[in-house]
Amino acid sequence: LNILSYFQLCFKIENRRMEIRHKILIQKCYLNAFNGIFLALGLMLLTFGLWLLFDRDNLFSVLFSLGKNQLVAYISCILLGIGSVITFTSAVGFIGSVTEIKCLLATYVSFQLMVFVTQTAISLLIFVKKEEVHNQWNNRIDEVISEYGNESLAEQESVWNILNAVQHNMECCGRYNITQWERNKNKENSTQIPCSCTKSHLKKWFCDVPRESAYSMGCEEYLNTWFENNILILTAITISLLITQIFLVILTGQLFRNIRKNNIWPNE
């Protein structure tokens, strides 16, 4: 009878152990899948930061990288920092789940909570500062239009060229309309307008053309759409990261508990 009871107990222990191992394998699969999504989103933030930092042809970087305005540098550093931490955290989570090292899993959860708090703060900052940045954006464009063609500001030719490309490709003129160019004091005469406000392909800043042959519509709608789309992309990545992190913390916690049970069960 004792032998039978012993074998029954062994059978129950083995079944329990197999059940826990089965749960661990399933949880590891889900954890690595969500961790892969987390890594992909982190790499997107990293790419976004590198784009702002090194691509001198994008409108946002050109507008806010000149002079003492360091907005782009700050945003780039934040995105690069978060992207790097996410990449490192994903590596720790992958190694921890594969090797089933509880210390690594605990470290992974700690990093997840740290990134979660940072991401939440950034989301709130984007929401609070969005209107302020948008106003700076419009003011900077108006400033560029006023300075356009000034020979003493040759270092700003890069932003003037981008403004020309926007006006020419979108067939628009000025931020709100062509009359905005009347404020520019760098023209030879008051009737001149930027060549990019017309179908002209002349390689100079201003052209003498009839006002009726120029584009009458302003570029504000296109510029605002470009700005809003980039803010929307950044916000979508941030929210996706937050949701993914919630699942990762829950899955890691369950995996941690089951690994601990699996380690202590045979000794019970």
FENZISUL-V634225 format. One line per field, one symbol per residue. phi: phi as a letter, one per 20 degrees, with the letter a starting at -180 (. if undefined). burial: b if it has 24 or more other C-alpha atoms within 12 Angstrom, else e. A space follows every 50 residues. Layout:
# FENZISUL-V634225
phi: ???
burial: ???
This chain:
# FENZISUL-V634225
phi: .ffffffffffffffffffffffffffffffffffffgfffffffffgff fffdeedefffffddemefdgfffffffffffffffffffffffffffel efffffffffffffffffffffffffffegffffffgfffffffffegnf fedffegffffffffffffelcbmfdafffffffddefbfefcgffecef dfebfccecfgfeefeffegffffffffffffffffffffffffffffff fffffgfffffffegfef
burial: eeeeeeeeeeeeeeeebeebbebbbebbebbbebbbbbbebbbbbbbbbb bbbeeeebbbbbbbbbeeeeebbebbbbbbbbbbbbbbbbbbbbebbeeb ebebbbbbbebbbebbebbeebbeebeeeeeebbeebbebbbbbbbbbbe eeeeebbbbbbbbbbbbbebbbbbbbbbbbbeebebbeeeebbbbbbbeb eeeebbbbeeeeebbbbbbbebbbeebeebbeebbebbbbbbebbbbbbe bbbbbbbbbebbeeeeee
